[in-house]
Amino acid sequence: MYEVLSKLSFICAFADDCLYIKCENRKITLLVLVYVDNIAVAGPDGYQIISFKNTLSKNFEITDLGELKFMLSILVTHDQAN
């Protein structure tokens, strides 16, 4: 996984080696959290997320479970209005 993320210009976060960050023009464009066989993807642009998932599916067999609800037994809530 690390090799694929590196090729896609992601860098590993200093504080957490499970978090990968992609920046363009000094702005964060994608955040990817990887834990064993679970991946959470977040970013301000839906197109970038879809493009990343399509690229990832060319390298790995993936199942897209849609909007994140739970990760590592943590309930995730969304407040898209804010």
DRENPA-3360 file (N, C-alpha, C; in nm, 2 decimals, always signed):
BEGIN
1 = MYEVLSKL = +0.08/-0.12/+0.00/+0.00/+0.00/+0.00/+0.09/+0.13/+0.00 ~ +0.19/+0.12/+0.08/+0.28/+0.24/+0.09/+0.34/+0.28/-0.04 ~ +0.38/+0.18/-0.12/+0.44/+0.20/-0.25/+0.34/+0.27/-0.34 ~ +0.21/+0.23/-0.34/+0.11/+0.29/-0.43/+0.09/+0.43/-0.39 ~ +0.07/+0.46/-0.26/+0.05/+0.59/-0.21/+0.17/+0.68/-0.24 ~ +0.29/+0.63/-0.23/+0.40/+0.71/-0.26/+0.40/+0.75/-0.41 ~ +0.37/+0.66/-0.49/+0.36/+0.69/-0.64/+0.26/+0.80/-0.67 ~ +0.15/+0.80/-0.58/+0.05/+0.90/-0.60/+0.08/+1.03/-0.53;
9 = SFICAFAD = +0.20/+1.05/-0.48/+0.25/+1.17/-0.41/+0.19/+1.19/-0.27 ~ +0.15/+1.09/-0.21/+0.11/+1.10/-0.07/+0.24/+1.10/+0.02 ~ +0.23/+1.17/+0.13/+0.34/+1.16/+0.23/+0.28/+1.10/+0.36 ~ +0.36/+1.03/+0.44/+0.31/+0.98/+0.56/+0.32/+1.09/+0.67 ~ +0.21/+1.10/+0.75/+0.21/+1.20/+0.85/+0.31/+1.17/+0.96 ~ +0.37/+1.28/+1.01/+0.47/+1.26/+1.11/+0.42/+1.21/+1.24 ~ +0.30/+1.25/+1.28/+0.24/+1.21/+1.41/+0.18/+1.07/+1.41 ~ +0.14/+1.02/+1.29/+0.07/+0.89/+1.28/+0.11/+0.82/+1.15;
17 = DCLYIKCE = +0.17/+0.71/+1.16/+0.21/+0.64/+1.04/+0.10/+0.56/+0.97 ~ -0.02/+0.58/+1.01/-0.14/+0.53/+0.94/-0.21/+0.63/+0.86 ~ -0.17/+0.76/+0.87/-0.23/+0.87/+0.80/-0.14/+0.92/+0.68 ~ -0.20/+0.92/+0.57/-0.12/+0.97/+0.45/-0.19/+1.10/+0.40 ~ -0.11/+1.19/+0.35/-0.16/+1.32/+0.31/-0.11/+1.35/+0.17 ~ -0.20/+1.41/+0.09/-0.17/+1.45/-0.04/-0.19/+1.60/-0.05 ~ -0.09/+1.68/-0.08/-0.11/+1.83/-0.09/-0.08/+1.87/-0.24 ~ -0.15/+1.97/-0.28/-0.12/+2.04/-0.41/-0.13/+2.19/-0.38;
25 = NRKITLLV = -0.03/+2.26/-0.43/-0.03/+2.41/-0.41/-0.04/+2.44/-0.26 ~ +0.03/+2.37/-0.18/+0.03/+2.39/-0.03/-0.11/+2.38/+0.03 ~ -0.20/+2.31/-0.03/-0.33/+2.28/+0.03/-0.35/+2.13/+0.03 ~ -0.41/+2.08/+0.14/-0.44/+1.94/+0.15/-0.55/+1.90/+0.05 ~ -0.53/+1.80/-0.03/-0.63/+1.76/-0.13/-0.70/+1.63/-0.09 ~ -0.62/+1.54/-0.02/-0.68/+1.41/+0.03/-0.61/+1.37/+0.15 ~ -0.69/+1.31/+0.24/-0.64/+1.24/+0.36/-0.68/+1.09/+0.35 ~ -0.58/+1.00/+0.37/-0.61/+0.86/+0.37/-0.56/+0.80/+0.50;
33 = LVYVDNIA = -0.65/+0.73/+0.57/-0.62/+0.67/+0.69/-0.63/+0.52/+0.66 ~ -0.51/+0.45/+0.69/-0.50/+0.30/+0.66/-0.48/+0.23/+0.78 ~ -0.56/+0.13/+0.81/-0.54/+0.04/+0.92/-0.57/-0.10/+0.88 ~ -0.47/-0.18/+0.87/-0.48/-0.32/+0.82/-0.55/-0.32/+0.69 ~ -0.67/-0.37/+0.68/-0.74/-0.37/+0.55/-0.86/-0.27/+0.54 ~ -0.86/-0.17/+0.63/-0.96/-0.07/+0.63/-0.89/+0.06/+0.58 ~ -0.96/+0.13/+0.50/-0.91/+0.26/+0.45/-1.03/+0.36/+0.46 ~ -1.00/+0.48/+0.51/-1.09/+0.59/+0.51/-1.03/+0.70/+0.43;
41 = VAGPDGYQ = -1.11/+0.76/+0.34/-1.06/+0.87/+0.25/-1.14/+0.99/+0.27 ~ -1.08/+1.11/+0.29/-1.15/+1.23/+0.31/-1.08/+1.34/+0.23 ~ -1.16/+1.44/+0.19/-1.10/+1.55/+0.12/-1.21/+1.65/+0.08 ~ -1.17/+1.77/+0.04/-1.27/+1.88/+0.01/-1.33/+1.86/-0.13 ~ -1.28/+1.77/-0.21/-1.33/+1.76/-0.35/-1.37/+1.62/-0.38 ~ -1.50/+1.60/-0.40/-1.55/+1.46/-0.43/-1.49/+1.40/-0.55 ~ -1.46/+1.48/-0.65/-1.39/+1.42/-0.77/-1.26/+1.36/-0.74 ~ -1.18/+1.43/-0.65/-1.05/+1.37/-0.61/-1.06/+1.24/-0.54;
49 = IISFKNTL = -1.17/+1.23/-0.46/-1.19/+1.10/-0.38/-1.23/+0.99/-0.48 ~ -1.32/+1.02/-0.57/-1.36/+0.92/-0.67/-1.24/+0.88/-0.76 ~ -1.16/+0.97/-0.80/-1.04/+0.94/-0.88/-0.94/+0.86/-0.80 ~ -0.92/+0.89/-0.67/-0.83/+0.81/-0.59/-0.88/+0.66/-0.58 ~ -1.01/+0.65/-0.55/-1.07/+0.51/-0.54/-1.06/+0.43/-0.67 ~ -1.08/+0.50/-0.78/-1.06/+0.43/-0.91/-0.92/+0.39/-0.93 ~ -0.82/+0.47/-0.90/-0.68/+0.44/-0.91/-0.65/+0.32/-0.82 ~ -0.70/+0.33/-0.69/-0.67/+0.22/-0.60/-0.73/+0.09/-0.64;
57 = SKNFEITD = -0.84/+0.09/-0.71/-0.91/-0.03/-0.75/-0.83/-0.10/-0.87 ~ -0.74/-0.02/-0.93/-0.66/-0.08/-1.04/-0.54/-0.16/-0.98 ~ -0.51/-0.13/-0.85/-0.39/-0.19/-0.79/-0.43/-0.30/-0.68 ~ -0.55/-0.29/-0.63/-0.60/-0.38/-0.53/-0.75/-0.41/-0.55 ~ -0.79/-0.52/-0.50/-0.93/-0.55/-0.50/-1.00/-0.48/-0.38 ~ -1.09/-0.39/-0.41/-1.15/-0.31/-0.30/-1.30/-0.32/-0.30 ~ -1.36/-0.29/-0.19/-1.50/-0.28/-0.18/-1.53/-0.14/-0.12 ~ -1.61/-0.07/-0.19/-1.65/+0.07/-0.15/-1.77/+0.06/-0.06;
65 = LGELKFML = -1.77/+0.08/+0.06/-1.88/+0.07/+0.15/-1.96/+0.21/+0.17 ~ -1.92/+0.30/+0.09/-1.99/+0.43/+0.09/-1.94/+0.52/+0.20 ~ -2.03/+0.61/+0.24/-2.00/+0.71/+0.35/-1.96/+0.64/+0.47 ~ -1.85/+0.68/+0.53/-1.79/+0.62/+0.66/-1.89/+0.64/+0.77 ~ -1.92/+0.52/+0.84/-2.01/+0.52/+0.95/-1.94/+0.48/+1.08 ~ -1.85/+0.38/+1.06/-1.77/+0.33/+1.18/-1.63/+0.30/+1.13 ~ -1.53/+0.32/+1.21/-1.40/+0.28/+1.18/-1.33/+0.25/+1.32 ~ -1.28/+0.13/+1.33/-1.22/+0.08/+1.45/-1.31/+0.10/+1.57;
73 = SILVTHDQ = -1.44/+0.06/+1.55/-1.54/+0.07/+1.65/-1.57/+0.21/+1.70 ~ -1.54/+0.31/+1.62/-1.57/+0.45/+1.65/-1.68/+0.50/+1.55 ~ -1.78/+0.55/+1.61/-1.90/+0.60/+1.53/-1.85/+0.74/+1.47 ~ -1.87/+0.75/+1.34/-1.84/+0.87/+1.27/-1.97/+0.94/+1.23 ~ -1.98/+1.07/+1.27/-2.09/+1.15/+1.23/-2.05/+1.26/+1.13 ~ -2.14/+1.30/+1.05/-2.10/+1.40/+0.95/-2.19/+1.53/+0.96 ~ -2.13/+1.64/+0.96/-2.20/+1.77/+0.96/-2.15/+1.85/+0.84 ~ -2.21/+1.81/+0.72/-2.16/+1.87/+0.60/-2.20/+2.01/+0.58;
81 = AN = -2.30/+2.06/+0.66/-2.35/+2.20/+0.65/-2.24/+2.29/+0.70 ~ -2.16/+2.24/+0.80/-2.05/+2.33/+0.85/-1.92/+2.29/+0.79;
% end
